[in-house]
Amino acid sequence: MTNAKARQWLHLDRRDLVDAARTTVATVASLLFAKLLRLPEAYWAGIATIIVMQSTLGAAWTISKERLVGTALGAATGALFSTYTGQNVAAFGAGVFAMGVLCALLGVGRGAYRYAGITLIVVMLIARTQPAWIVAIHRFIEISVGIAVGLLVTAVWPERQPAAA
């Protein structure tokens, strides 16, 4: 590796440093808020925050809507199917298919469908001691906290865009 390539590889742009700080503040804040609410899996709030943190509020808003709609659909489907079928792979497969069709019919897009599938897995396939509907509600609240904090930090502390040349 040449010296020029090594310097380029080790270069830390100020914007990258600020983005890391913004993301850290938002993620820790959402995690602490979820813990304050005594949510059982508060780490999901942190995961959601990292997913929605974007350079602009518009970009963050777009992914946040997909995440929120998908999580709501996956939680509702998971609670419904689990209540009547338990941890059943065939029912899970039917749920994934049904959510894909529903997301297409609602026009919410494939991003929402992916998040719905993730939530469905969490609600339907992870063994819990609580009823599925409680797990689904907790999951939706945990994700909502992460989304809200990520959007708030993005709005209050926007990333500076590079000056036009």
OpenMM code with the backbone's topology and positions (N, CA, C; nanometers):
from openmm import Vec3, app, unit

residues = "MET THR ASN ALA LYS ALA ARG GLN TRP LEU HIS LEU ASP ARG ARG ASP LEU VAL ASP ALA ALA ARG THR THR VAL ALA THR VAL ALA SER LEU LEU PHE ALA LYS LEU LEU ARG LEU PRO GLU ALA TYR TRP ALA GLY ILE ALA THR ILE ILE VAL MET GLN SER THR LEU GLY ALA ALA TRP THR ILE SER LYS GLU ARG LEU VAL GLY THR ALA LEU GLY ALA ALA THR GLY ALA LEU PHE SER THR TYR THR GLY GLN ASN VAL ALA ALA PHE GLY ALA GLY VAL PHE ALA MET GLY VAL LEU CYS ALA LEU LEU GLY VAL GLY ARG GLY ALA TYR ARG TYR ALA GLY ILE THR LEU ILE VAL VAL MET LEU ILE ALA ARG THR GLN PRO ALA TRP ILE VAL ALA ILE HIS ARG PHE ILE GLU ILE SER VAL GLY ILE ALA VAL GLY LEU LEU VAL THR ALA VAL TRP PRO GLU ARG GLN PRO ALA ALA ALA".split()
positions = [
    Vec3(0.0856, -0.1175, 0.0000),
    Vec3(0.0000, 0.0000, 0.0000),
    Vec3(0.0899, 0.1235, 0.0000),
    Vec3(0.0610, 0.2142, -0.0906),
    Vec3(0.1404, 0.3368, -0.0979),
    Vec3(0.1007, 0.4316, 0.0141),
    Vec3(0.1878, 0.5301, 0.0393),
    Vec3(0.1579, 0.6292, 0.1439),
    Vec3(0.0294, 0.7055, 0.1142),
    Vec3(0.0067, 0.7403, -0.0122),
    Vec3(-0.1140, 0.8155, -0.0499),
    Vec3(-0.2393, 0.7325, -0.0211),
    Vec3(-0.2351, 0.6028, -0.0551),
    Vec3(-0.3503, 0.5158, -0.0284),
    Vec3(-0.3703, 0.4966, 0.1215),
    Vec3(-0.2629, 0.4837, 0.1955),
    Vec3(-0.2733, 0.4672, 0.3406),
    Vec3(-0.3353, 0.5912, 0.4037),
    Vec3(-0.2930, 0.7095, 0.3593),
    Vec3(-0.3512, 0.8337, 0.4142),
    Vec3(-0.4994, 0.8446, 0.3794),
    Vec3(-0.5341, 0.8058, 0.2565),
    Vec3(-0.6743, 0.8120, 0.2161),
    Vec3(-0.7577, 0.7126, 0.2973),
    Vec3(-0.7057, 0.5961, 0.3211),
    Vec3(-0.7765, 0.4937, 0.3963),
    Vec3(-0.7957, 0.5365, 0.5416),
    Vec3(-0.6979, 0.6046, 0.5993),
    Vec3(-0.7050, 0.6462, 0.7382),
    Vec3(-0.7681, 0.7841, 0.7561),
    Vec3(-0.8131, 0.8454, 0.6497),
    Vec3(-0.8717, 0.9797, 0.6561),
    Vec3(-1.0066, 0.9774, 0.7272),
    Vec3(-1.0260, 1.0709, 0.8191),
    Vec3(-1.1535, 1.0848, 0.8898),
    Vec3(-1.2087, 1.2231, 0.8598),
    Vec3(-1.3165, 1.2242, 0.7839),
    Vec3(-1.3827, 1.3490, 0.7479),
    Vec3(-1.4605, 1.4001, 0.8686),
    Vec3(-1.4654, 1.5309, 0.8874),
    Vec3(-1.5380, 1.5911, 0.9993),
    Vec3(-1.6862, 1.5516, 0.9957),
    Vec3(-1.7449, 1.5475, 0.8780),
    Vec3(-1.8868, 1.5093, 0.8659),
    Vec3(-1.9108, 1.3680, 0.9171),
    Vec3(-1.8153, 1.2762, 0.8913),
    Vec3(-1.8286, 1.1393, 0.9400),
    Vec3(-1.8228, 1.1351, 1.0924),
    Vec3(-1.7362, 1.2157, 1.1495),
    Vec3(-1.7239, 1.2229, 1.2944),
    Vec3(-1.8528, 1.2776, 1.3570),
    Vec3(-1.9079, 1.3837, 1.2982),
    Vec3(-2.0330, 1.4411, 1.3481),
    Vec3(-2.1475, 1.3415, 1.3321),
    Vec3(-2.1529, 1.2705, 1.2205),
    Vec3(-2.2572, 1.1704, 1.2001),
    Vec3(-2.2476, 1.0607, 1.3052),
    Vec3(-2.1271, 1.0182, 1.3365),
    Vec3(-2.1089, 0.9165, 1.4405),
    Vec3(-2.1573, 0.9693, 1.5760),
    Vec3(-2.1290, 1.0955, 1.6048),
    Vec3(-2.1745, 1.1553, 1.7308),
    Vec3(-2.3274, 1.1660, 1.7346),
    Vec3(-2.3877, 1.2130, 1.6255),
    Vec3(-2.5345, 1.2254, 1.6178),
    Vec3(-2.6012, 1.0898, 1.6377),
    Vec3(-2.5509, 0.9904, 1.5674),
    Vec3(-2.6088, 0.8572, 1.5754),
    Vec3(-2.5931, 0.7995, 1.7158),
    Vec3(-2.4788, 0.8223, 1.7766),
    Vec3(-2.4555, 0.7738, 1.9129),
    Vec3(-2.5502, 0.8396, 2.0120),
    Vec3(-2.5629, 0.9715, 2.0059),
    Vec3(-2.6529, 1.0442, 2.0967),
    Vec3(-2.7956, 0.9937, 2.0800),
    Vec3(-2.8411, 0.9828, 1.9578),
    Vec3(-2.9776, 0.9385, 1.9320),
    Vec3(-3.0005, 0.7946, 1.9788),
    Vec3(-2.9071, 0.7074, 1.9509),
    Vec3(-2.9222, 0.5667, 1.9866),
    Vec3(-2.9228, 0.5466, 2.1374),
    Vec3(-2.8307, 0.6112, 2.2058),
    Vec3(-2.8265, 0.5996, 2.3521),
    Vec3(-2.9519, 0.6617, 2.4139),
    Vec3(-2.9969, 0.7753, 2.3615),
    Vec3(-3.1191, 0.8391, 2.4133),
    Vec3(-3.2403, 0.7482, 2.3956),
    Vec3(-3.2541, 0.6856, 2.2796),
    Vec3(-3.3694, 0.5976, 2.2583),
    Vec3(-3.3617, 0.4745, 2.3476),
    Vec3(-3.2428, 0.4215, 2.3665),
    Vec3(-3.2254, 0.3064, 2.4545),
    Vec3(-3.2623, 0.3423, 2.5984),
    Vec3(-3.2141, 0.4568, 2.6456),
    Vec3(-3.2455, 0.5002, 2.7823),
    Vec3(-3.3942, 0.5284, 2.8001),
    Vec3(-3.4565, 0.5895, 2.6996),
    Vec3(-3.5998, 0.6177, 2.7079),
    Vec3(-3.6805, 0.4877, 2.7117),
    Vec3(-3.6428, 0.3919, 2.6296),
    Vec3(-3.7116, 0.2626, 2.6291),
    Vec3(-3.6934, 0.1908, 2.7627),
    Vec3(-3.5749, 0.2031, 2.8209),
    Vec3(-3.5512, 0.1437, 2.9535),
    Vec3(-3.6341, 0.2155, 3.0596),
    Vec3(-3.6460, 0.3469, 3.0477),
    Vec3(-3.7282, 0.4242, 3.1400),
    Vec3(-3.8737, 0.3778, 3.1340),
    Vec3(-3.9199, 0.3433, 3.0148),
    Vec3(-4.0554, 0.2901, 2.9972),
    Vec3(-4.0661, 0.1438, 3.0400),
    Vec3(-3.9537, 0.0872, 3.0791),
    Vec3(-3.9440, -0.0530, 3.1237),
    Vec3(-3.9868, -0.1514, 3.0152),
    Vec3(-3.9506, -0.1185, 2.8936),
    Vec3(-3.9795, -0.2091, 2.7829),
    Vec3(-3.8855, -0.3296, 2.7930),
    Vec3(-3.9357, -0.4497, 2.7719),
    Vec3(-3.8556, -0.5699, 2.7967),
    Vec3(-3.7378, -0.5888, 2.7018),
    Vec3(-3.7473, -0.5390, 2.5813),
    Vec3(-3.6383, -0.5538, 2.4849),
    Vec3(-3.6032, -0.4156, 2.4302),
    Vec3(-3.5548, -0.3309, 2.5200),
    Vec3(-3.5263, -0.1909, 2.4878),
    Vec3(-3.4255, -0.1764, 2.3743),
    Vec3(-3.3422, -0.2751, 2.3532),
    Vec3(-3.2419, -0.2673, 2.2471),
    Vec3(-3.3056, -0.2475, 2.1095),
    Vec3(-3.4320, -0.2901, 2.0922),
    Vec3(-3.4980, -0.2690, 1.9631),
    Vec3(-3.5149, -0.1208, 1.9334),
    Vec3(-3.5319, -0.0389, 2.0362),
    Vec3(-3.5411, 0.1058, 2.0149),
    Vec3(-3.4095, 0.1574, 1.9569),
    Vec3(-3.2983, 0.1096, 2.0113),
    Vec3(-3.1672, 0.1490, 1.9580),
    Vec3(-3.1468, 0.1034, 1.8146),
    Vec3(-3.1884, -0.0186, 1.7846),
    Vec3(-3.1765, -0.0698, 1.6478),
    Vec3(-3.2581, 0.0168, 1.5524),
    Vec3(-3.3813, 0.0478, 1.5909),
    Vec3(-3.4667, 0.1307, 1.5049),
    Vec3(-3.4066, 0.2685, 1.4838),
    Vec3(-3.3467, 0.3250, 1.5877),
    Vec3(-3.2853, 0.4567, 1.5751),
    Vec3(-3.1708, 0.4533, 1.4741),
    Vec3(-3.0868, 0.3535, 1.4839),
    Vec3(-2.9753, 0.3428, 1.3893),
    Vec3(-3.0273, 0.3287, 1.2470),
    Vec3(-3.1354, 0.2542, 1.2283),
    Vec3(-3.1917, 0.2358, 1.0943),
    Vec3(-3.2445, 0.3668, 1.0380),
    Vec3(-3.3116, 0.4492, 1.1204),
    Vec3(-3.3750, 0.5694, 1.0661),
    Vec3(-3.2837, 0.6916, 1.0610),
    Vec3(-3.1698, 0.6871, 1.1281),
    Vec3(-3.0804, 0.8036, 1.1242),
    Vec3(-3.0296, 0.8241, 0.9812),
    Vec3(-3.0638, 0.9372, 0.9249),
    Vec3(-3.0267, 0.9686, 0.7877),
    Vec3(-2.9659, 1.1080, 0.7843),
    Vec3(-2.9116, 1.1434, 0.6716),
    Vec3(-2.8498, 1.2750, 0.6587),
    Vec3(-2.9533, 1.3861, 0.6567),
    Vec3(-3.0713, 1.3586, 0.6048),
    Vec3(-3.1741, 1.4622, 0.5985),
    Vec3(-3.3014, 1.4129, 0.6650),
    Vec3(-3.3817, 1.5058, 0.7102),
    Vec3(-3.5083, 1.4700, 0.7733),
    Vec3(-3.6001, 1.4014, 0.6723),
    Vec3(-3.5970, 1.4459, 0.5476),
    Vec3(-3.6806, 1.3843, 0.4442),
    Vec3(-3.6476, 1.2372, 0.4249),
    Vec3(-3.5203, 1.2053, 0.4179),
    Vec3(-3.4789, 1.0659, 0.4013),
    Vec3(-3.5145, 0.9841, 0.5250),
    Vec3(-3.4951, 1.0426, 0.6434),
    Vec3(-3.5286, 0.9735, 0.7676),
    Vec3(-3.6787, 0.9505, 0.7773),
    Vec3(-3.7569, 1.0492, 0.7341),
    Vec3(-3.9030, 1.0373, 0.7394),
    Vec3(-3.9509, 0.9229, 0.6509),
    Vec3(-3.8929, 0.9104, 0.5320),
    Vec3(-3.9326, 0.8056, 0.4376),
    Vec3(-3.9097, 0.6672, 0.4974),
    Vec3(-3.7909, 0.6428, 0.5488),
    Vec3(-3.7623, 0.5103, 0.6048),
    Vec3(-3.8402, 0.4882, 0.7341),
    Vec3(-3.8681, 0.5950, 0.8081),
    Vec3(-3.9446, 0.5832, 0.9329),
    Vec3(-4.0875, 0.5387, 0.9060),
    Vec3(-4.1477, 0.5933, 0.8028),
    Vec3(-4.2847, 0.5523, 0.7677),
    Vec3(-4.2874, 0.4044, 0.7309),
    Vec3(-4.1922, 0.3611, 0.6501),
    Vec3(-4.1854, 0.2203, 0.6112),
    Vec3(-4.1673, 0.1318, 0.7340),
    Vec3(-4.0786, 0.1734, 0.8209),
    Vec3(-4.0485, 0.0956, 0.9421),
    Vec3(-4.1707, 0.0871, 1.0334),
    Vec3(-4.2384, 0.1992, 1.0529),
    Vec3(-4.3542, 0.2032, 1.1421),
    Vec3(-4.4703, 0.1200, 1.0870),
    Vec3(-4.5011, 0.1376, 0.9591),
    Vec3(-4.6104, 0.0617, 0.8971),
    Vec3(-4.5773, -0.0874, 0.8961),
    Vec3(-4.4565, -0.1198, 0.8580),
    Vec3(-4.4161, -0.2605, 0.8549),
    Vec3(-4.4199, -0.3248, 0.9927),
    Vec3(-4.3720, -0.2530, 1.0922),
    Vec3(-4.3733, -0.3065, 1.2281),
    Vec3(-4.5166, -0.3276, 1.2761),
    Vec3(-4.6044, -0.2326, 1.2477),
    Vec3(-4.7448, -0.2468, 1.2882),
    Vec3(-4.8081, -0.3686, 1.2214),
    Vec3(-4.7862, -0.3840, 1.0912),
    Vec3(-4.8431, -0.4997, 1.0198),
    Vec3(-4.7860, -0.6314, 1.0710),
    Vec3(-4.6548, -0.6356, 1.0907),
    Vec3(-4.5915, -0.7583, 1.1399),
    Vec3(-4.6346, -0.7923, 1.2812),
    Vec3(-4.6486, -0.6912, 1.3662),
    Vec3(-4.6919, -0.7152, 1.5043),
    Vec3(-4.8354, -0.7660, 1.5075),
    Vec3(-4.9226, -0.7023, 1.4313),
    Vec3(-5.0629, -0.7439, 1.4297),
    Vec3(-5.0780, -0.8849, 1.3723),
    Vec3(-5.0100, -0.9105, 1.2618),
    Vec3(-5.0164, -1.0426, 1.1996),
    Vec3(-4.9581, -1.1487, 1.2924),
    Vec3(-4.8449, -1.1175, 1.3532),
    Vec3(-4.7816, -1.2122, 1.4457),
    Vec3(-4.8689, -1.2427, 1.5657),
    Vec3(-4.9313, -1.1396, 1.6227),
    Vec3(-5.0187, -1.1604, 1.7388),
    Vec3(-5.1390, -1.2460, 1.6996),
    Vec3(-5.1985, -1.2152, 1.5864),
    Vec3(-5.3165, -1.2884, 1.5403),
    Vec3(-5.2831, -1.4340, 1.5098),
    Vec3(-5.1803, -1.4550, 1.4285),
    Vec3(-5.1451, -1.5915, 1.3899),
    Vec3(-5.0969, -1.6723, 1.5104),
    Vec3(-5.0143, -1.6121, 1.5965),
    Vec3(-4.9624, -1.6850, 1.7124),
    Vec3(-5.0714, -1.7236, 1.8098),
    Vec3(-5.1699, -1.6388, 1.8238),
    Vec3(-5.2806, -1.6679, 1.9145),
    Vec3(-5.3529, -1.7948, 1.8715),
    Vec3(-5.3661, -1.8145, 1.7410),
    Vec3(-5.4418, -1.9288, 1.6910),
    Vec3(-5.3571, -2.0473, 1.6473),
    Vec3(-5.2280, -2.0260, 1.6225),
    Vec3(-5.1453, -2.1369, 1.5723),
    Vec3(-5.0231, -2.1656, 1.6581),
    Vec3(-4.9839, -2.0745, 1.7451),
    Vec3(-4.8611, -2.0921, 1.8215),
    Vec3(-4.7399, -2.0752, 1.7314),
    Vec3(-4.6292, -2.1376, 1.7719),
    Vec3(-4.5073, -2.1308, 1.6911),
    Vec3(-4.5153, -2.2369, 1.5830),
    Vec3(-4.5671, -2.1980, 1.4692),
    Vec3(-4.5946, -2.2905, 1.3613),
    Vec3(-4.5306, -2.2353, 1.2338),
    Vec3(-4.4393, -2.3112, 1.1768),
    Vec3(-4.3670, -2.2647, 1.0590),
    Vec3(-4.4604, -2.2462, 0.9392),
    Vec3(-4.5577, -2.3340, 0.9224),
    Vec3(-4.6516, -2.3196, 0.8106),
    Vec3(-4.7336, -2.1913, 0.8266),
    Vec3(-4.7795, -2.1631, 0.9476),
    Vec3(-4.8548, -2.0392, 0.9726),
    Vec3(-4.7649, -1.9174, 0.9533),
    Vec3(-4.6410, -1.9309, 0.9947),
    Vec3(-4.5454, -1.8220, 0.9737),
    Vec3(-4.5302, -1.7942, 0.8242),
    Vec3(-4.5123, -1.8993, 0.7445),
    Vec3(-4.5008, -1.8831, 0.5997),
    Vec3(-4.6244, -1.8175, 0.5409),
    Vec3(-4.7415, -1.8595, 0.5867),
    Vec3(-4.8662, -1.7980, 0.5400),
    Vec3(-4.8705, -1.6504, 0.5794),
    Vec3(-4.8204, -1.6183, 0.6975),
    Vec3(-4.8166, -1.4791, 0.7424),
    Vec3(-4.7240, -1.3944, 0.6578),
    Vec3(-4.6075, -1.4470, 0.6245),
    Vec3(-4.5131, -1.3732, 0.5388),
    Vec3(-4.5776, -1.3460, 0.4035),
    Vec3(-4.6414, -1.4472, 0.3465),
    Vec3(-4.7070, -1.4296, 0.2170),
    Vec3(-4.8206, -1.3274, 0.2265),
    Vec3(-4.9042, -1.3412, 0.3284),
    Vec3(-5.0180, -1.2499, 0.3453),
    Vec3(-4.9703, -1.1051, 0.3619),
    Vec3(-4.8637, -1.0858, 0.4362),
    Vec3(-4.8121, -0.9491, 0.4536),
    Vec3(-4.7566, -0.8929, 0.3230),
    Vec3(-4.6941, -0.9774, 0.2423),
    Vec3(-4.6448, -0.9316, 0.1129),
    Vec3(-4.7578, -0.8839, 0.0238),
    Vec3(-4.8659, -0.9616, 0.0210),
    Vec3(-4.9832, -0.9239, -0.0582),
    Vec3(-5.0463, -0.7972, -0.0010),
    Vec3(-5.0619, -0.7908, 0.1309),
    Vec3(-5.1232, -0.6748, 0.1954),
    Vec3(-5.0411, -0.5478, 0.1724),
    Vec3(-4.9098, -0.5576, 0.1859),
    Vec3(-4.8237, -0.4407, 0.1614),
    Vec3(-4.8364, -0.3934, 0.0169),
    Vec3(-4.8456, -0.4876, -0.0765),
    Vec3(-4.8630, -0.4504, -0.2176),
    Vec3(-4.9976, -0.3831, -0.2387),
    Vec3(-5.1037, -0.4394, -0.1814),
    Vec3(-5.2371, -0.3805, -0.1959),
    Vec3(-5.2455, -0.2409, -0.1343),
    Vec3(-5.1782, -0.2220, -0.0205),
    Vec3(-5.1790, -0.0921, 0.0466),
    Vec3(-5.0837, 0.0083, -0.0178),
    Vec3(-4.9967, -0.0410, -0.1054),
    Vec3(-4.9011, 0.0465, -0.1725),
    Vec3(-4.7940, 0.1012, -0.0798),
    Vec3(-4.7596, 0.0263, 0.0262),
    Vec3(-4.6594, 0.0749, 0.1215),
    Vec3(-4.5178, 0.0334, 0.0863),
    Vec3(-4.5029, -0.0513, -0.0103),
    Vec3(-4.3706, -0.0828, -0.0623),
    Vec3(-4.3001, -0.1987, 0.0050),
    Vec3(-4.1909, -0.2357, -0.0567),
    Vec3(-4.1137, -0.3511, -0.0112),
    Vec3(-4.0360, -0.3237, 0.1170),
    Vec3(-4.0011, -0.1978, 0.1412),
    Vec3(-3.9338, -0.1650, 0.2670),
    Vec3(-4.0218, -0.1992, 0.3851),
    Vec3(-4.1476, -0.1581, 0.3786),
    Vec3(-4.2426, -0.1898, 0.4859),
    Vec3(-4.2600, -0.3411, 0.4971),
    Vec3(-4.2635, -0.4091, 0.3843),
    Vec3(-4.2787, -0.5551, 0.3835),
    Vec3(-4.1619, -0.6228, 0.4552),
    Vec3(-4.0400, -0.5756, 0.4301),
    Vec3(-3.9227, -0.6335, 0.4975),
    Vec3(-3.9329, -0.6151, 0.6487),
    Vec3(-3.9691, -0.4949, 0.6922),
    Vec3(-3.9812, -0.4696, 0.8362),
    Vec3(-4.0954, -0.5501, 0.8968),
    Vec3(-4.2025, -0.5686, 0.8211),
    Vec3(-4.3132, -0.6511, 0.8690),
    Vec3(-4.2664, -0.7948, 0.8911),
    Vec3(-4.1878, -0.8449, 0.7985),
    Vec3(-4.1358, -0.9813, 0.8115),
    Vec3(-4.0443, -0.9978, 0.9318),
    Vec3(-3.9605, -0.8993, 0.9564),
    Vec3(-3.8720, -0.9050, 1.0733),
    Vec3(-3.9555, -0.9099, 1.2011),
    Vec3(-4.0555, -0.8235, 1.2089),
    Vec3(-4.1400, -0.8210, 1.3285),
    Vec3(-4.2183, -0.9507, 1.3424),
    Vec3(-4.2671, -1.0042, 1.2325),
    Vec3(-4.3387, -1.1313, 1.2365),
    Vec3(-4.2502, -1.2410, 1.2954),
    Vec3(-4.1255, -1.2469, 1.2534),
    Vec3(-4.0315, -1.3461, 1.3079),
    Vec3(-4.0173, -1.3282, 1.4587),
    Vec3(-3.9969, -1.2044, 1.5023),
    Vec3(-3.9780, -1.1771, 1.6445),
    Vec3(-4.1006, -1.2176, 1.7254),
    Vec3(-4.2181, -1.1858, 1.6751),
    Vec3(-4.3413, -1.2143, 1.7496),
    Vec3(-4.3780, -1.3624, 1.7434),
    Vec3(-4.3649, -1.4243, 1.6267),
    Vec3(-4.4131, -1.5619, 1.6101),
    Vec3(-4.3128, -1.6705, 1.6463),
    Vec3(-4.1850, -1.6483, 1.6212),
    Vec3(-4.0903, -1.7594, 1.6273),
    Vec3(-3.9962, -1.7587, 1.7469),
    Vec3(-3.9937, -1.6511, 1.8239),
    Vec3(-3.9087, -1.6487, 1.9424),
    Vec3(-3.9941, -1.6883, 2.0625),
    Vec3(-3.9515, -1.7920, 2.1319),
    Vec3(-4.0279, -1.8413, 2.2466),
    Vec3(-4.0334, -1.7349, 2.3556),
    Vec3(-4.1517, -1.7130, 2.4085),
    Vec3(-4.1752, -1.6133, 2.5129),
    Vec3(-4.2653, -1.6738, 2.6196),
    Vec3(-4.2628, -1.6101, 2.7349),
    Vec3(-4.3540, -1.6518, 2.8407),
    Vec3(-4.4827, -1.5708, 2.8385),
    Vec3(-4.4819, -1.4578, 2.7687),
    Vec3(-4.5999, -1.3717, 2.7611),
    Vec3(-4.6812, -1.4062, 2.6364),
    Vec3(-4.8106, -1.3703, 2.6371),
    Vec3(-4.8921, -1.3908, 2.5169),
    Vec3(-4.8368, -1.3100, 2.3988),
    Vec3(-4.8612, -1.3605, 2.2800),
    Vec3(-4.8079, -1.2980, 2.1583),
    Vec3(-4.8523, -1.1529, 2.1433),
    Vec3(-4.9745, -1.1202, 2.1817),
    Vec3(-5.0223, -0.9830, 2.1636),
    Vec3(-4.9452, -0.8863, 2.2520),
    Vec3(-4.9007, -0.9293, 2.3704),
    Vec3(-4.8187, -0.8424, 2.4559),
    Vec3(-4.6821, -0.8222, 2.3929),
    Vec3(-4.6236, -0.9296, 2.3422),
    Vec3(-4.4948, -0.9200, 2.2724),
    Vec3(-4.5086, -0.8253, 2.1534),
    Vec3(-4.6171, -0.8374, 2.0776),
    Vec3(-4.6397, -0.7528, 1.9600),
    Vec3(-4.6520, -0.6056, 1.9994),
    Vec3(-4.7256, -0.5772, 2.1056),
    Vec3(-4.7399, -0.4379, 2.1507),
    Vec3(-4.6060, -0.3824, 2.1968),
    Vec3(-4.5322, -0.4613, 2.2761),
    Vec3(-4.3998, -0.4159, 2.3209),
    Vec3(-4.3091, -0.3880, 2.2021),
    Vec3(-4.3105, -0.4769, 2.1067),
    Vec3(-4.2252, -0.4607, 1.9880),
    Vec3(-4.2605, -0.3313, 1.9140),
    Vec3(-4.3907, -0.3065, 1.8960),
    Vec3(-4.4328, -0.1851, 1.8265),
    Vec3(-4.3900, -0.0609, 1.9046),
    Vec3(-4.4057, -0.0611, 2.0347),
    Vec3(-4.3659, 0.0552, 2.1162),
    Vec3(-4.2147, 0.0741, 2.1123),
    Vec3(-4.1390, -0.0342, 2.1234),
    Vec3(-3.9920, -0.0240, 2.1199),
    Vec3(-3.9453, 0.0381, 1.9881),
    Vec3(-4.0008, -0.0076, 1.8781),
    Vec3(-3.9644, 0.0457, 1.7469),
    Vec3(-4.0097, 0.1905, 1.7343),
    Vec3(-4.1294, 0.2217, 1.7830),
    Vec3(-4.1810, 0.3592, 1.7752),
    Vec3(-4.0932, 0.4557, 1.8528),
    Vec3(-4.0455, 0.4151, 1.9694),
    Vec3(-3.9543, 0.4996, 2.0476),
    Vec3(-3.8273, 0.5266, 1.9674),
    Vec3(-3.7708, 0.4229, 1.9089),
    Vec3(-3.6484, 0.4399, 1.8291),
    Vec3(-3.6693, 0.5309, 1.7101),
    Vec3(-3.7809, 0.5163, 1.6425),
    Vec3(-3.8123, 0.6011, 1.5276),
    Vec3(-3.8290, 0.7460, 1.5722),
    Vec3(-3.9064, 0.7670, 1.6774),
    Vec3(-3.9329, 0.9035, 1.7252),
    Vec3(-3.8044, 0.9744, 1.7659),
    Vec3(-3.7195, 0.9064, 1.8397),
    Vec3(-3.5939, 0.9686, 1.8831),
    Vec3(-3.5034, 0.9952, 1.7632),
    Vec3(-3.4954, 0.9003, 1.6708),
    Vec3(-3.4131, 0.9210, 1.5508),
    Vec3(-3.4599, 1.0392, 1.4691),
    Vec3(-3.5911, 1.0527, 1.4509),
    Vec3(-3.6455, 1.1674, 1.3766),
    Vec3(-3.6210, 1.2982, 1.4512),
    Vec3(-3.6399, 1.2960, 1.5829),
    Vec3(-3.6191, 1.4167, 1.6628),
    Vec3(-3.4747, 1.4643, 1.6538),
    Vec3(-3.3810, 1.3741, 1.6703),
    Vec3(-3.2391, 1.4127, 1.6622),
    Vec3(-3.2045, 1.4599, 1.5218),
    Vec3(-3.2573, 1.3940, 1.4200),
    Vec3(-3.2315, 1.4364, 1.2827),
    Vec3(-3.2867, 1.5761, 1.2572),
    Vec3(-3.4035, 1.6072, 1.3153),
    Vec3(-3.4642, 1.7396, 1.2973),
    Vec3(-3.3888, 1.8471, 1.3757),
    Vec3(-3.3505, 1.8159, 1.4991),
    Vec3(-3.2857, 1.9133, 1.5857),
    Vec3(-3.1381, 1.9307, 1.5517),
    Vec3(-3.0737, 1.8236, 1.5100),
    Vec3(-2.9296, 1.8251, 1.4810),
    Vec3(-2.9075, 1.7683, 1.3413),
    Vec3(-2.9466, 1.8419, 1.2381),
    Vec3(-2.9318, 1.7903, 1.1018),
    Vec3(-2.7844, 1.7815, 1.0608),
    Vec3(-2.7593, 1.6889, 0.9733),
    Vec3(-2.6225, 1.6746, 0.9207),
    Vec3(-2.5985, 1.7894, 0.8234),
    Vec3(-2.4845, 1.8508, 0.8355),
    Vec3(-2.4481, 1.9577, 0.7414),
    Vec3(-2.4112, 1.8953, 0.6069),
    Vec3(-2.4694, 1.9505, 0.5044),
    Vec3(-2.4397, 1.9033, 0.3702),
    Vec3(-2.3150, 1.9749, 0.3197),
    Vec3(-2.2355, 1.9106, 0.2376),
    Vec3(-2.1150, 1.9762, 0.1853),
    Vec3(-2.1524, 2.0974, 0.1020),
    Vec3(-2.0686, 2.1983, 0.1090),
    Vec3(-2.0923, 2.3200, 0.0305),
    Vec3(-2.0809, 2.2876, -0.1180),
    Vec3(-2.1702, 2.3463, -0.1956),
    Vec3(-2.1684, 2.3246, -0.3408),
    Vec3(-2.0437, 2.3904, -0.4000),
    Vec3(-1.9806, 2.3201, -0.4902),
    Vec3(-1.8572, 2.3709, -0.5503),
    Vec3(-1.8852, 2.4627, -0.6655),
] * unit.nanometer
topology = app.Topology()
chain = topology.addChain("A")
for resn in residues:
    res = topology.addResidue(resn, chain)
    for name in ("N", "CA", "C"):
        topology.addAtom(name, app.Element.getBySymbol(name[0]), res)
